[in-house]
Amino acid sequence: MPPSPEPVYSFTIPSIYDDAVLDCRIYHPAVLSNSPLRGTKPDKQWRSRGIVMAHPYAPMGGSYDDRVVGIVVEEFLGLGFVVGTFNFRGANSSKARTSWSGKPEVDDHTSFAAFFMHYLSYLHPFPSADTNFTPDASPISAPIHIHRNPPIQTPLLILGGYSYGSLILRHLPPIPSILAPFSTPTPGTAASEILLRAHRLADQSNLSWINAARDHARQSRKTASLGIVMGGEETSPEKRRSSREIRRRSVERERDREGGGARKSLDLGRRVRSLSHRRSWRHTEPSQTPAEDSHEKEAGSPIVMPEVRYLLISPLTPPVSTLVAPGLGQRFWSREREVGEVVGKHVALAVFGDQDIFSSVRRTREWVGKMRAQAGSRFEHVEIAGAGHFWHEVGVEEMLRRALRGWEGCVG
């Protein structure tokens, strides 16, 4: 069994609800990690895309180390996604306690989703070796220097949740509302700190790719300049000695004939060395690209709005959903909420088992039916026979993985 993927970054951000410190992780797919090894050229199949995955109920041991969350991380890394996970308040070392209302957790999820969208927007992989970089710029106090050739495709973002994480996910506001507090945040607030963290980590990733591209270019030039290296001599030692002797005698005759030949030889040597020095100066490594070649994005300007999709695994239904977050349950199961649920208006996938002890399969089917009945719905679902809430039954994990890999929404 292959080892679990390691995050590129483990860090914290404050929640916009009350500044509670949340544990977070970012994973990069192999297409980004190995890009310099392929000549710094982007993979034609990769586009700017990422997924945020929320975990189960913290008081029952849920965290970003959950096994099902790990399955999602592995599968989407394999599909070329940047993956982000975080701990809700009260999970592992994230601060504060799990709430009863669910509102703080909605803001926790919103905080990380906003961070992740900005991080994804700031990333510029596959740079050229002469790409300019300005590490001191920040999205709060200075213009953001974006490297040349920014991505022209709309980023693809999947917001995901498993169990309790899917319940919180279903109560997230639309993407424009998520991003609104981050458009012009007051310095020192949680929103501004989140933006700064996104920018700093993206800067770190971008700089590592630039350095890798430069190292790759230097190695390529070194290898190309060597060409075929051969040693020794082609002729026999006897003939080589004879040749040297003939040349020595020729030089002596030339010196005797012209007179002052030694002085001329020295002058020629100086001229050759001088020319050699000038040539090597002209061929020194190119300097960095001038600042005017870089594209600048002014502070506070909006990021590119992503194309959003939703993934829900083992979604909770009443009465459990009401017990773990009664504040959400009362609003969620109102008639108005059922009709206007955000996830039903986007490309979405729900995966659940028919043996789930926490969610009635009948209620889940009813909810799926309502989502699919919305006008213009692109809601899909996969019901897996024999699967329970924790996906421990024989063979069901592979069926879950297959459902994720086969979802058309993840390869758009």
Backbone hydrogen bonds in HBPLUS format (Angstrom, degrees):
<---DONOR---> <-ACCEPTOR-->    atom                        ^
c    i                          cat <-CA-CA->   ^        H-A-AA   ^      H-
h    n   atom  resd res      DA  || num        DHA   H-A  angle D-A-AA Bond
n    s   type  num  typ     dist DA aas  dist angle  dist       angle   num
A0008-VAL N   A0026-ILE O   2.70 MM  18  5.72 140.6  1.85 148.0 161.6     1
A0009-TYR N   A0026-ILE O   3.32 MM  17  5.21 161.4  2.36 136.6 140.4     2
A0026-ILE N   A0009-TYR O   2.98 MM  17  5.21 149.7  2.07 147.8 151.4     3
A0011-PHE N   A0024-CYS O   3.04 MM  13  5.33 160.6  2.08 137.7 143.8     4
A0024-CYS N   A0011-PHE O   2.81 MM  13  5.33 148.8  1.91 166.0 159.6     5
A0013-ILE N   A0022-LEU O   3.14 MM   9  5.45 145.6  2.26 139.7 149.9     6
A0022-LEU N   A0013-ILE O   2.83 MM   9  5.45 169.5  1.84 162.7 166.1     7
A0015-SER N   A0020-ALA O   2.83 MM   5  5.24 141.1  1.98 135.0 147.4     8
A0019-ASP N   A0015-SER O   2.76 MM   4  4.62 145.2  1.88 147.1 149.4     9
A0095-LYS N   A0021-VAL O   2.88 MM  74  5.35 160.4  1.92 158.1 163.5    10
A0087-ASN N   A0023-ASP O   2.89 MM  64  5.35 153.7  1.96 150.5 153.1    11
A0025-ARG N   A0085-THR O   2.84 MM  60  5.29 151.8  1.92 159.0 154.5    12
A0085-THR N   A0025-ARG O   3.13 MM  60  5.29 157.7  2.18 136.1 142.6    13
A0027-TYR N   A0083-VAL O   2.80 MM  56  5.03 157.3  1.85 154.9 159.1    14
A0083-VAL N   A0027-TYR O   3.03 MM  56  5.03 160.0  2.07 137.6 143.8    15
A0032-LEU N   A0029-PRO O   3.08 MM   3  5.72 147.7  2.19 115.6 123.3    16
A0033-SER N   A0029-PRO O   3.20 MM   4  6.53 163.3  2.23 148.0 153.1    17
A0034-ASN N   A0030-ALA O   2.86 MM   4  5.75 157.8  1.90 155.9 158.1    18
A0035-SER N   A0032-LEU O   3.45 MM   3  5.23 167.1  2.47  99.8 103.5    19
A0037-LEU N   A0034-ASN O   3.02 MM   3  5.51 135.3  2.22 114.2 126.3    20
A0038-ARG N   A0035-SER O   3.05 MM   3  5.48 158.5  2.09 114.0 120.7    21
A0040-THR N   A0035-SER O   3.27 MM   5  5.32 143.1  2.42 140.4 139.4    22
A0039-GLY N   A0036-PRO O   3.27 MM   3  5.41 140.2  2.44 116.4 112.3    23
A0046-TRP N   A0043-ASP O   3.06 MM   3  5.40 162.4  2.10 112.6 118.3    24
A0156-LEU N   A0048-SER O   2.95 MM 108  6.44 155.6  2.01 147.6 154.5    25
A0082-VAL N   A0049-ARG O   3.07 MM  33  6.38 170.4  2.08 144.6 146.2    26
A0050-GLY N   A0156-LEU O   2.91 MM 106  6.41 152.6  1.98 160.8 169.2    27
A0158-ILE N   A0050-GLY O   2.94 MM 108  6.36 156.0  2.00 148.9 156.8    28
A0051-ILE N   A0082-VAL O   2.91 MM  31  6.47 145.4  2.03 156.7 167.9    29
A0084-GLY N   A0051-ILE O   2.86 MM  33  6.20 160.7  1.90 162.7 165.0    30
A0052-VAL N   A0158-ILE O   2.93 MM 106  6.39 156.4  1.99 165.7 172.8    31
A0160-GLY N   A0052-VAL O   2.67 MM 108  5.70 154.7  1.73 165.2 174.3    32
A0053-MET N   A0084-GLY O   3.01 MM  31  6.44 157.8  2.06 166.0 172.8    33
A0054-ALA N   A0160-GLY O   3.02 MM 106  6.12 148.7  2.12 117.3 125.8    34
A0162-TYR N   A0054-ALA O   3.06 MM 108  6.24 152.2  2.14 144.5 150.8    35
A0060-MET N   A0057-TYR O   3.17 MM   3  5.68 150.0  2.26 112.9 121.6    36
A0062-GLY N   A0057-TYR O   2.99 MM   5  4.92 148.7  2.09 133.4 127.4    37
A0061-GLY N   A0058-ALA O   2.84 MM   3  5.07 153.4  1.91 124.4 122.9    38
A0066-ASP N   A0063-SER O   3.06 MM   3  5.55 160.8  2.09 119.1 120.8    39
A0070-GLY N   A0066-ASP O   2.94 MM   4  6.23 150.8  2.03 146.7 155.7    40
A0071-ILE N   A0067-ARG O   2.99 MM   4  6.37 139.9  2.16 141.4 152.2    41
A0071-ILE N   A0068-VAL O   3.12 MM   3  4.96 120.7  2.49  90.4 105.0    42
A0072-VAL N   A0068-VAL O   3.12 MM   4  6.48 158.4  2.17 149.7 153.9    43
A0073-VAL N   A0069-VAL O   2.94 MM   4  6.27 157.8  1.99 150.2 156.8    44
A0074-GLU N   A0070-GLY O   2.97 MM   4  6.19 166.6  1.99 150.7 153.1    45
A0075-GLU N   A0071-ILE O   2.98 MM   4  6.18 169.9  1.99 154.8 157.5    46
A0076-PHE N   A0072-VAL O   3.01 MM   4  6.06 168.4  2.02 154.2 157.4    47
A0077-LEU N   A0073-VAL O   2.99 MM   4  6.03 148.9  2.09 146.7 155.3    48
A0078-GLY N   A0074-GLU O   3.09 MM   4  6.26 154.7  2.15 143.7 150.5    49
A0079-LEU N   A0075-GLU O   3.15 MM   4  6.46 127.0  2.44 131.7 145.5    50
A0081-PHE N   A0076-PHE O   2.92 MM   5  5.44 163.6  1.94 158.4 155.1    51
A0080-GLY N   A0077-LEU O   3.03 MM   3  5.17 161.6  2.07 107.5 112.4    52
A0091-ALA N   A0088-PHE O   3.08 MM   3  5.68 156.8  2.14 142.2 142.0    53
A0094-SER N   A0091-ALA O   2.99 MM   3  5.58 160.9  2.03 147.9 146.4    54
A0106-VAL N   A0102-GLY O   2.99 MM   4  6.31 146.7  2.11 148.5 158.4    55
A0107-ASP N   A0103-LYS O   3.12 MM   4  6.46 156.1  2.18 152.3 157.9    56
A0108-ASP N   A0104-PRO O   2.83 MM   4  6.17 140.7  1.98 141.2 153.6    57
A0109-HIS N   A0105-GLU O   2.91 MM   4  6.14 165.5  1.93 151.6 153.6    58
A0110-THR N   A0106-VAL O   2.90 MM   4  6.11 156.7  1.96 143.7 151.1    59
A0111-SER N   A0107-ASP O   2.85 MM   4  5.94 153.6  1.92 142.0 148.6    60
A0112-PHE N   A0108-ASP O   3.12 MM   4  6.49 163.0  2.15 153.1 155.8    61
A0113-ALA N   A0109-HIS O   2.86 MM   4  6.01 162.6  1.89 153.8 159.7    62
A0114-ALA N   A0110-THR O   2.94 MM   4  6.05 161.1  1.97 149.7 154.1    63
A0115-PHE N   A0111-SER O   3.02 MM   4  6.24 160.6  2.06 144.9 150.8    64
A0116-PHE N   A0112-PHE O   2.80 MM   4  5.98 166.2  1.82 154.5 157.9    65
A0117-MET N   A0113-ALA O   2.96 MM   4  6.18 157.3  2.01 148.3 153.8    66
A0118-HIS N   A0114-ALA O   3.12 MM   4  6.32 162.3  2.16 151.4 155.5    67
A0119-TYR N   A0115-PHE O   2.85 MM   4  6.10 163.2  1.88 156.0 161.6    68
A0120-LEU N   A0116-PHE O   2.87 MM   4  6.01 165.9  1.89 150.8 154.5    69
A0121-SER N   A0117-MET O   3.00 MM   4  6.11 149.5  2.10 138.2 146.8    70
A0122-TYR N   A0118-HIS O   2.94 MM   4  6.17 147.1  2.05 150.9 158.9    71
A0131-THR N   A0128-SER O   3.23 MM   3  5.44 161.1  2.27 117.3 115.9    72
A0142-ALA N   A0138-SER O   3.16 MM   4  5.27 149.2  2.26 136.5 141.8    73
A0144-ILE N   A0297-LYS O   2.93 MM 153  5.19 166.4  1.94 163.1 158.6    74
A0297-LYS N   A0144-ILE O   2.94 MM 153  5.19 166.4  1.96 154.2 158.7    75
A0146-ILE N   A0295-HIS O   2.88 MM 149  5.40 146.1  1.99 162.3 172.3    76
A0307-GLU N   A0155-PRO O   2.74 MM 152  6.13 166.2  1.76 166.4 168.0    77
A0157-LEU N   A0307-GLU O   2.87 MM 150  5.93 171.4  1.87 149.0 151.4    78
A0309-ARG N   A0157-LEU O   2.84 MM 152  6.27 140.3  2.00 152.8 162.4    79
A0159-LEU N   A0309-ARG O   2.86 MM 150  6.27 162.7  1.89 161.5 159.5    80
A0311-LEU N   A0159-LEU O   2.98 MM 152  6.23 154.8  2.04 142.9 144.3    81
A0161-GLY N   A0311-LEU O   3.00 MM 150  6.45 138.3  2.18 150.2 162.8    82
A0313-ILE N   A0161-GLY O   2.99 MM 152  6.34 165.1  2.02 157.2 161.0    83
A0165-GLY N   A0162-TYR O   2.93 MM   3  4.86 138.0  2.10 137.9 125.8    84
A0163-SER N   A0313-ILE O   2.88 MM 150  6.28 162.7  1.91 168.8 172.2    85
A0166-SER N   A0163-SER O   2.89 MM   3  5.29 131.0  2.14 106.6 119.6    86
A0167-LEU N   A0163-SER O   3.20 MM   4  6.68 143.9  2.34 145.2 155.7    87
A0167-LEU N   A0164-TYR O   3.04 MM   3  5.00 121.7  2.39  94.4 109.7    88
A0168-ILE N   A0164-TYR O   3.07 MM   4  6.46 160.4  2.11 157.6 160.9    89
A0169-LEU N   A0165-GLY O   2.99 MM   4  6.09 153.8  2.06 137.3 145.5    90
A0170-ARG N   A0166-SER O   3.04 MM   4  6.20 146.7  2.15 141.3 147.8    91
A0171-HIS N   A0168-ILE O   2.98 MM   3  5.35 153.5  2.05 110.4 119.0    92
A0172-LEU N   A0169-LEU O   3.16 MM   3  5.36 169.2  2.17 110.3 113.2    93
A0177-SER N   A0174-PRO O   2.99 MM   3  5.46 123.7  2.31 111.6 125.4    94
A0178-ILE N   A0174-PRO O   3.05 MM   4  6.40 145.9  2.17 147.7 158.1    95
A0178-ILE N   A0175-ILE O   3.01 MM   3  4.93 119.1  2.39  96.4 112.4    96
A0179-LEU N   A0175-ILE O   3.00 MM   4  6.24 157.8  2.05 160.3 165.1    97
A0180-ALA N   A0176-PRO O   3.04 MM   4  6.03 130.9  2.29 137.1 149.3    98
A0182-PHE N   A0179-LEU O   2.91 MM   3  5.43 151.2  1.99 119.5 128.9    99
A0183-SER N   A0180-ALA O   3.22 MM   3  5.53 174.4  2.22 118.5 119.1   100
A0189-THR N   A0186-THR O   3.11 MM   3  5.83 162.1  2.14 145.8 147.8   101
A0193-GLU N   A0189-THR O   2.99 MM   4  6.28 158.5  2.04 153.2 159.8   102
A0194-ILE N   A0190-ALA O   2.90 MM   4  6.11 152.5  1.98 150.2 157.6   103
A0195-LEU N   A0191-ALA O   3.08 MM   4  6.38 157.3  2.13 147.3 152.6   104
A0196-LEU N   A0192-SER O   2.97 MM   4  6.20 160.8  2.00 149.5 154.7   105
A0197-ARG N   A0193-GLU O   2.95 MM   4  6.14 158.6  1.99 147.7 153.2   106
A0198-ALA N   A0194-ILE O   2.98 MM   4  6.21 159.0  2.02 148.3 154.1   107
A0199-HIS N   A0195-LEU O   2.91 MM   4  6.14 159.7  1.95 151.1 156.7   108
A0200-ARG N   A0196-LEU O   2.86 MM   4  6.03 163.5  1.89 152.5 157.1   109
A0201-LEU N   A0197-ARG O   3.03 MM   4  6.13 168.9  2.05 151.1 154.0   110
A0202-ALA N   A0198-ALA O   3.02 MM   4  6.09 155.2  2.09 141.8 149.3   111
A0203-ASP N   A0199-HIS O   2.80 MM   4  5.98 155.7  1.86 147.9 155.3   112
A0204-GLN N   A0200-ARG O   2.97 MM   4  6.23 153.6  2.04 144.3 151.3   113
A0205-SER N   A0201-LEU O   2.99 MM   4  6.31 155.8  2.05 145.9 152.0   114
A0206-ASN N   A0202-ALA O   2.79 MM   4  6.03 169.6  1.80 158.2 161.0   115
A0207-LEU N   A0203-ASP O   2.84 MM   4  5.98 163.1  1.87 152.9 157.4   116
A0208-SER N   A0204-GLN O   3.06 MM   4  6.20 154.6  2.12 142.1 149.0   117
A0209-TRP N   A0205-SER O   3.04 MM   4  6.34 152.2  2.11 150.3 157.8   118
A0210-ILE N   A0206-ASN O   2.94 MM   4  6.22 154.4  2.00 149.0 156.4   119
A0211-ASN N   A0207-LEU O   2.89 MM   4  6.09 167.2  1.90 153.5 156.6   120
A0212-ALA N   A0208-SER O   2.96 MM   4  6.08 153.3  2.03 139.3 147.1   121
A0213-ALA N   A0209-TRP O   2.85 MM   4  6.04 152.4  1.93 144.1 151.8   122
A0214-ARG N   A0210-ILE O   2.90 MM   4  6.19 156.2  1.96 151.6 157.9   123
A0215-ASP N   A0211-ASN O   2.88 MM   4  6.10 160.5  1.92 148.8 154.4   124
A0216-HIS N   A0212-ALA O   2.87 MM   4  6.02 156.0  1.92 144.9 151.9   125
A0217-ALA N   A0213-ALA O   2.87 MM   4  6.11 153.3  1.94 144.0 151.4   126
A0218-ARG N   A0214-ARG O   2.86 MM   4  6.10 162.6  1.90 153.4 157.7   127
A0219-GLN N   A0215-ASP O   2.94 MM   4  6.12 162.2  1.97 148.3 153.5   128
A0220-SER N   A0216-HIS O   2.90 MM   4  6.08 151.9  1.98 144.0 152.2   129
A0221-ARG N   A0217-ALA O   2.89 MM   4  6.14 160.7  1.93 151.3 156.0   130
A0222-LYS N   A0218-ARG O   2.88 MM   4  6.08 157.3  1.93 148.6 155.4   131
A0223-THR N   A0219-GLN O   2.88 MM   4  6.04 161.4  1.92 147.3 152.4   132
A0224-ALA N   A0220-SER O   2.82 MM   4  5.96 159.3  1.86 148.3 154.7   133
A0225-SER N   A0221-ARG O   2.91 MM   4  6.00 153.4  1.99 145.6 152.0   134
A0226-LEU N   A0222-LYS O   3.24 MM   4  6.40 142.4  2.39 141.0 149.6   135
A0240-ARG N   A0236-SER O   3.09 MM   4  6.35 157.3  2.14 154.9 162.0   136
A0241-ARG N   A0237-PRO O   3.01 MM   4  6.18 159.7  2.06 151.1 155.2   137
A0242-SER N   A0238-GLU O   3.12 MM   4  6.36 158.3  2.17 144.8 151.0   138
A0243-SER N   A0239-LYS O   2.90 MM   4  6.11 152.4  1.97 145.9 153.4   139
A0244-ARG N   A0240-ARG O   3.03 MM   4  6.29 156.3  2.09 147.9 153.3   140
A0245-GLU N   A0241-ARG O   2.98 MM   4  6.21 158.4  2.03 149.6 155.7   141
A0246-ILE N   A0242-SER O   2.96 MM   4  6.20 155.3  2.02 148.0 154.5   142
A0247-ARG N   A0243-SER O   3.02 MM   4  6.26 158.3  2.07 147.5 153.2   143
A0248-ARG N   A0244-ARG O   2.92 MM   4  6.18 158.2  1.97 149.5 155.4   144
A0249-ARG N   A0245-GLU O   3.02 MM   4  6.25 162.3  2.06 149.3 153.6   145
A0250-SER N   A0246-ILE O   2.97 MM   4  6.17 151.5  2.05 144.3 152.6   146
A0251-VAL N   A0247-ARG O   2.98 MM   4  6.24 157.6  2.03 152.4 157.2   147
A0252-GLU N   A0248-ARG O   3.05 MM   4  6.31 159.5  2.09 149.3 154.8   148
A0253-ARG N   A0249-ARG O   3.01 MM   4  6.25 159.5  2.05 149.5 154.2   149
A0254-GLU N   A0250-SER O   3.04 MM   4  6.26 156.2  2.09 146.3 152.9   150
A0255-ARG N   A0251-VAL O   2.95 MM   4  6.21 153.4  2.02 149.3 156.3   151
A0256-ASP N   A0252-GLU O   3.00 MM   4  6.23 161.1  2.03 151.3 155.8   152
A0257-ARG N   A0253-ARG O   2.99 MM   4  6.13 149.9  2.08 144.9 153.1   153
A0258-GLU N   A0254-GLU O   3.13 MM   4  6.23 163.3  2.16 149.2 152.4   154
A0259-GLY N   A0255-ARG O   2.92 MM   4  5.63 154.7  1.98 144.5 152.3   155
A0264-LYS N   A0260-GLY O   3.32 MM   4  6.67 161.4  2.35 151.1 155.7   156
A0265-SER N   A0261-GLY O   2.87 MM   4  6.06 152.9  1.94 148.7 156.6   157
A0266-LEU N   A0262-ALA O   3.01 MM   4  6.31 152.6  2.09 145.7 152.2   158
A0267-ASP N   A0263-ARG O   2.99 MM   4  6.31 158.9  2.04 149.6 155.2   159
A0268-LEU N   A0264-LYS O   2.91 MM   4  6.13 157.6  1.96 148.8 154.8   160
A0269-GLY N   A0265-SER O   2.95 MM   4  6.19 151.6  2.04 142.8 150.9   161
A0270-ARG N   A0266-LEU O   2.97 MM   4  6.32 153.1  2.04 149.8 156.3   162
A0271-ARG N   A0267-ASP O   3.00 MM   4  6.29 161.7  2.04 150.7 155.3   163
A0272-VAL N   A0268-LEU O   2.92 MM   4  6.15 158.1  1.97 151.2 157.0   164
A0273-ARG N   A0269-GLY O   2.98 MM   4  6.20 160.4  2.02 148.1 153.2   165
A0274-SER N   A0270-ARG O   2.87 MM   4  6.07 161.5  1.90 152.4 157.9   166
A0275-LEU N   A0271-ARG O   2.95 MM   4  6.11 159.6  1.99 147.2 152.5   167
A0276-SER N   A0272-VAL O   2.91 MM   4  6.10 151.6  1.99 143.6 152.1   168
A0277-HIS N   A0273-ARG O   2.94 MM   4  6.24 153.7  2.01 149.9 156.0   169
A0278-ARG N   A0274-SER O   3.08 MM   4  6.36 160.2  2.12 149.9 154.6   170
A0279-ARG N   A0275-LEU O   2.99 MM   4  6.18 157.1  2.04 148.1 154.4   171
A0280-SER N   A0276-SER O   3.03 MM   4  6.26 161.4  2.07 149.3 153.8   172
A0281-TRP N   A0277-HIS O   3.04 MM   4  6.24 148.7  2.14 145.0 153.5   173
A0282-ARG N   A0278-ARG O   3.10 MM   4  6.36 154.2  2.17 146.2 152.3   174
A0283-HIS N   A0279-ARG O   3.24 MM   4  6.50 135.0  2.45 140.4 152.1   175
A0283-HIS N   A0280-SER O   3.24 MM   3  5.13 132.4  2.48  91.6 104.1   176
A0284-THR N   A0281-TRP O   3.38 MM   3  5.48 158.0  2.43 112.4 109.8   177
A0293-ASP N   A0290-PRO O   2.94 MM   3  5.58 156.7  1.99 116.9 124.1   178
A0294-SER N   A0291-ALA O   3.08 MM   3  5.53 153.0  2.15 111.3 118.9   179
A0301-SER N   A0298-GLU O   3.15 MM   3  5.76 160.6  2.19 135.9 136.7   180
A0310-TYR N   A0347-VAL O   3.05 MM  37  6.57 153.3  2.13 144.6 153.1   181
A0349-LEU N   A0310-TYR O   2.93 MM  39  6.35 146.6  2.04 145.6 155.6   182
A0312-LEU N   A0349-LEU O   2.86 MM  37  6.24 163.0  1.89 162.2 166.6   183
A0351-VAL N   A0312-LEU O   2.86 MM  39  6.35 156.8  1.91 160.2 168.1   184
A0314-SER N   A0351-VAL O   2.81 MM  37  6.15 165.8  1.83 164.0 167.7   185
A0321-SER N   A0317-THR O   3.18 MM   4  5.23 168.8  2.19 114.8 117.2   186
A0322-THR N   A0319-PRO O   3.13 MM   3  5.27 122.4  2.48  99.0 113.3   187
A0323-LEU N   A0319-PRO O   3.00 MM   4  6.27 146.2  2.12 149.1 159.4   188
A0323-LEU N   A0320-VAL O   3.05 MM   3  5.01 118.7  2.44  94.5 110.1   189
A0324-VAL N   A0320-VAL O   3.04 MM   4  6.32 161.2  2.08 162.3 164.6   190
A0325-ALA N   A0321-SER O   3.26 MM   4  6.18 142.1  2.41 134.4 143.5   191
A0328-LEU N   A0325-ALA O   2.99 MM   3  5.52 131.6  2.23 113.4 125.1   192
A0329-GLY N   A0325-ALA O   2.97 MM   4  6.19 160.6  2.01 153.8 160.1   193
A0330-GLN N   A0326-PRO O   3.19 MM   4  6.20 163.0  2.22 150.2 150.8   194
A0332-PHE N   A0328-LEU O   2.65 MM   4  5.69 160.8  1.68 159.3 166.5   195
A0333-TRP N   A0329-GLY O   3.18 MM   4  6.05 170.0  2.19 145.9 146.8   196
A0334-SER N   A0331-ARG O   3.20 MM   3  5.45 163.4  2.23 110.5 112.6   197
A0338-GLU N   A0334-SER O   3.16 MM   4  6.46 159.5  2.20 155.1 160.4   198
A0339-VAL N   A0335-ARG O   3.26 MM   4  6.49 155.2  2.33 147.7 153.1   199
A0340-GLY N   A0336-GLU O   3.12 MM   4  6.28 156.3  2.18 147.3 153.5   200
A0344-GLY N   A0341-GLU O   3.23 MM   3  5.78 141.2  2.39 110.4 119.9   201
A0345-LYS N   A0342-VAL O   2.93 MM   3  5.50 164.4  1.95 120.6 125.9   202
A0346-HIS N   A0343-VAL O   3.48 MM   3  5.65 169.8  2.49 109.1 110.2   203
A0380-GLU N   A0348-ALA O   2.83 MM  32  6.00 158.7  1.88 142.3 149.5   204
A0350-ALA N   A0380-GLU O   3.02 MM  30  6.45 145.1  2.14 135.0 144.7   205
A0382-VAL N   A0350-ALA O   2.84 MM  32  6.33 151.5  1.92 159.3 165.8   206
A0352-PHE N   A0382-VAL O   3.11 MM  30  6.58 159.2  2.16 161.7 166.7   207
A0384-ILE N   A0352-PHE O   2.89 MM  32  6.23 162.8  1.92 152.8 158.6   208
A0354-ASP N   A0384-ILE O   3.31 MM  30  6.39 149.2  2.41 142.2 142.0   209
A0355-GLN N   A0387-ALA O   3.00 MM  32  5.50 151.4  2.09 157.3 150.3   210
A0364-THR N   A0360-SER O   2.92 MM   4  6.23 159.3  1.96 153.7 160.3   211
A0365-ARG N   A0361-VAL O   2.90 MM   4  6.04 156.9  1.95 143.3 149.1   212
A0366-GLU N   A0362-ARG O   3.01 MM   4  6.28 151.5  2.10 143.5 151.6   213
A0367-TRP N   A0363-ARG O   2.93 MM   4  6.22 159.4  1.98 150.2 155.2   214
A0368-VAL N   A0364-THR O   2.89 MM   4  6.14 161.6  1.93 151.5 156.7   215
A0369-GLY N   A0365-ARG O   2.92 MM   4  6.10 157.3  1.97 145.7 151.9   216
A0370-LYS N   A0366-GLU O   3.05 MM   4  6.39 150.2  2.14 146.4 153.8   217
A0371-MET N   A0367-TRP O   3.01 MM   4  6.33 154.4  2.08 150.9 158.0   218
A0372-ARG N   A0368-VAL O   2.94 MM   4  6.19 160.6  1.98 154.8 160.0   219
A0373-ALA N   A0369-GLY O   2.99 MM   4  6.07 129.4  2.25 136.0 149.1   220
A0374-GLN N   A0371-MET O   3.39 MM   3  5.68 159.9  2.44 104.5 110.1   221
A0377-SER N   A0374-GLN O   3.03 MM   3  5.26 144.9  2.15 141.8 134.6   222
A0387-ALA N   A0384-ILE O   3.37 MM   3  5.81 165.0  2.40 128.4 129.1   223
A0396-VAL N   A0393-GLU O   3.26 MM   3  5.76 160.1  2.31 123.6 129.5   224
A0400-LEU N   A0396-VAL O   2.88 MM   4  6.15 149.0  1.98 147.9 155.8   225
A0401-ARG N   A0397-GLU O   2.91 MM   4  6.24 161.2  1.95 153.0 157.9   226
A0402-ARG N   A0398-GLU O   2.90 MM   4  6.05 153.0  1.97 141.9 149.6   227
A0403-ALA N   A0399-MET O   2.98 MM   4  6.19 149.1  2.08 139.7 147.7   228
A0404-LEU N   A0400-LEU O   3.06 MM   4  6.39 152.3  2.14 150.0 157.0   229
A0405-ARG N   A0401-ARG O   2.96 MM   4  6.22 169.2  1.97 155.0 157.5   230
A0406-GLY N   A0402-ARG O   2.88 MM   4  5.90 146.0  2.00 143.2 152.5   231
A0407-TRP N   A0404-LEU O   3.33 MM   3  5.42 159.7  2.38 103.0 109.0   232
A0410-CYS N   A0407-TRP O   3.18 MM   3  5.86 164.0  2.21 117.2 121.5   233
A0411-VAL N   A0408-GLU O   3.25 MM   3  5.64 168.8  2.27 114.2 117.6   234
